[in-house]
Amino acid sequence: MNRYKAVVFDWDGTVMDSTRAIVASIQGACADLGLPVPDARQASWVIGLSLESALYHAVPTLTADLFDDFQSRYRAHYLGQDGQLPLFDGMAELLATLRGQGVLLGVATGKSRLGLDRVLTQRSMHGQFDVTRCADESFSKPHPAMLLEIMEALCLAPDEVLMVGDTSHDMQMARNAGIDGLAVTYGAHDPEALSAGEPLAMVDSVAQMRDWLSRRIAG
């Protein structure tokens, strides 16, 4: 059983309860521009990818000449609710507990650097994480670059790091980086989709995650 020195979290759908807001923003932007509106399952599948990759996957009829307008409409919908989106119950306490135990914490997210910094500033959480990587400064998931850069920054080997995420993209990124993945089922992807990424385990709540981690933290 690995004893992890660092835990890297996805953000949307893992730390923050933002899945419904992202889905609604994609659907709202489609409606604004007269494009076919994807259903919730199709829209949620892309969560965790970079915004450009996500939009082209979720909205196959989106063309390059409409991309800037679509991105602008998406952001308008999302930013209208961004400041009110909560962390999942128990997440703030879990992060504080892990830091108190000396665990290094990271974020690997499909959000832009501007978006992640905004939300960390809103919640005074910059000090919670030792290193963060965003899709617009690296490669989008499931490419392993964000995790490889985080491991390099923390001077850790793959068997010392755990990736926690709510999508198959997170789990495939972890596998591509050679590290273990812990899947959470309360976010964007259902257990069947998550299993495609071959996670080490799945948990259904932050409380279950806390219990699972408590037995696997390096001491």
N, C-alpha and C positions, 0 to 999 in steps of 0.2 A: 504493500500500500504506500503510495507516494505521500510524502509530507511536504506540502507546498510552502514556499517562502513568499510567493506573490500570487495574488488573484487579480485577473484582468476582467473587467466587466464591460459588456456591451451597455449602451445607454437606453435607447428607446425600447420599451417593452421589457426591459430587464431591471433597470434602476428606476426609471420613470414610467408612470402609467400614461403613455402617450400614444398607444397604438390606435385608439379610436380617433384621436385628433389628426393623426397622419392620414388615416384612411379618409376621413371626412374632408380633409384639405385636398387630397388628390381628386376625390369625387367632385368637390366644389369647383376646382379649377377646370375640370372637364366640362361641367355644366356651363361655366362662364364662357368658355370658348366654343360651345356647341359640339364637343367631341363626345363619342360614346362613353358613358359613365361605367367604369368597372365595378363589379360587385365587391363586397367587403373582402372576400377571400382572395380575389385577384389583387386588390390593392394592398392588402396586408402582407402578401407573399414577398413584396419587394422591400419591406422594412429592414433596415440594416445595411442595404446597399448605398453607394453614393447616390446623391440626388439625381444626377444625370442618368446613371444606369437604372435607377428605380423608375424614373418617369417613362423611359422608353420601354421598359418591360411591362409596367402597369397599364400604359396607354399605347398599344401598338400602332394606333392611327396618328400618333403625334409625329409631326414632321419637323425638320430642322428649322424651317422658317417660323414655326410657332413655338419653338422651345423657349425662347426668352420670355414671351408673353405667358406661357404656361407656368414657368418657374416663378414669375412675378405674382401671378394669381395664387399659386400654391402657397407662397410665402405670406401673402396677405391673409389668406385663410388661417394658416398655422399661427402666425404671430398674434392674431387676434385672441388666441387662447393659450399661448405658450406660457405666460406668466402664472396661470392658474393651474397648470398641470402638476399633480402631486407625485412624490416618490411613492413607490409601493409600500404598504404598511410594513413596518419593521426594518426597512432598508437603511434608514439613517442610523438606527441603533446598531445594525449589523456592521456597517462601515466603521462606526466608532469602536466597536468591540474588536474588530480585526486590527485596526490601527493600534489599539491599546495592547494587543498581543504581539506587536512588532511585525505584522504582516505588511509587505509592500503592496500597494494598491495601484491599479492602472485602469485606463479606459481605452477601448478600441471601438470606434463608432463610425457609422456611416454619416453622421452629422458633419457639417462643415466646421472648420476651426472657429469661425465667427459664431456659429450656432451653439457649439459646446461651451465656448467661453462665456457667451451670454447667459446660458442657463446656470453655469457654475457661479457666475457673479451674482445672479438673482438670488441664489440660495446660499451664498457665502461658503461654497464648497471647494474652492480652489485648493485649500490646504489639505483636503481629504485624500488627494491622489498624488502619487510620486511621479507618475508619467502618464501622458495622454497622447493618443494619436487619432487623427481624423482622416476621413476618406479623401479630402481635397488636398492633403499634404503627403499622401502615400498612395498605395493602390487600394481599390475597393475590394471588399470581401467578395469571394472567399480566398483571394490572394493572401499569402501569409505575411506580407511585408510589414503590416502594422505590428503584428506580434513579434516578428523578428527584430524590429527596431526597438520595441519595448524591452525585450530580453537583453539586447545589447546595452541599452541605457541602464538597466538594473544589474548588469553583469551576472545574469543567471542562466542556467542551463534549462533546456526544455522540460526536464523531469521535475524542475522546481517551480513550475508555473502552471496555473490553472486558468482556463478561459471559461467565463460564465456568460451564457447568452440565451436568447429566446427564439432564434431562428436557425434553420439548417445552414444558412450562410456562415453564422458564427461557428458552428460545429465543424463545418468543412474547412474554415480558416484555421481553426485549432489543429485539425488533423494535418493540414498542409504544412503547418509550422512544427509538427512533431510534438505537440503538447496535448494534455488531457482537456476534454471539454465537459462541462456540466451544463445540461440543458434545463431551462425553466419552461414549464408548460402554461404559465399564466400570461404569456405575451402574444406575439404575432402568429407563431406557427403551432399547429397542433402536434400531439405526440407522434403521429404517423410521419409527418413531414420532418420532425426533429430527428427521428430514428435514422433517416437517410444520411445524416451527418455523423453517425456512429458515436454519439456521446458516451462518456464513461458511465453516466447516470442521468436520471431526470428527477426533478423535484417539482412539486405542485404549488409551492408557496415560499415566501422568504423565510418563514419559520422552519420549514423542512430544509431549506438551504443552510440555515444557521446550524442545524443539528448535523447535517452531512459534513459541513466544513469543520465543525468542532473536533471531529475525529481525524482530520487530515491536515491540520496546520502544524508546520514545523515548530518545535518547541525547544 
